[in-house]
């Protein structure tokens, strides 16, 4: 957020949550996705793509959620199919 010049209040407005909720995510008091490099990359790409048009940013919020879900689902599938140390 700091690198992009976007405030927590602006992020909260775009996501439809309170600034306090955004603050809790930032401080890792709520959720763990904010600590995941791949998830953060998806979010950064999304913000960069729509940063000049906030209406489009909020209109495509489902897109970023779906991309994050794909990243996490792929990781889970990769972990499930990875051979164990003794197999």
C-alpha positions, -999 to 999 in steps of 0.1 A, spaced: 0 0 0 27 24 9 46 17 -23 15 24 -43 5 55 -24 -29 40 -14 -42 45 21 -58 18 43 -90 39 42 -90 38 3 -84 1 3 -112 -4 28 -136 16 7 -127 -4 -24 -130 -38 -6 -162 -28 13 -146 -34 47 -137 -11 75 -103 6 78 -98 -14 110 -102 -46 91 -76 -36 66 -53 -26 95 -57 -61 111 -49 -78 78 -18 -56 74 -6 -65 109 -14 -102 104 -40 -102 132 -66 -113 107 -60 -139 80 -27 -153 67 -29 -145 30 -11 -112 36 20 -132 44 20 -152 12 44 -139 -15 23 -154 -44 -9 -139 -31 7 -105 -26 20 -107 -62 -16 -113 -75 -29 -84 -54 0 -61 -65 -6 -69 -102 -44 -62 -97 -38 -29 -80 -13 -18 -106 -36 -27 -134 -66 -7 -120 -50 19 -98 -60 48 -120 -96 37 -122 -110 28 -88 -144 20 -102 -128 -7 -123 -108 -18 -93 -139 -26 -73 -157 -40 -104 -130 -66 -108 -126 -76 -71 -140 -110 -78 -113 -115 -105 -85 -111 -79 -102 -134 -54 -106 -160 -81 -69 -157 -91 -59 -160 -55 -80 -191 -51 -64 -206 -82 -29 -200 -67 -39 -216 -34 -57 -245 -50 -27 -252 -73 -4 -251 -43 -26 -275 -24 -27 -299 -54 11 -297 -58 16 -305 -21 -8 -334 -22 9 -350 -53 45 -344 -40 62 -376 -30 70 -381 7 105 -386 20 100 -423 23 79 -431 -7 
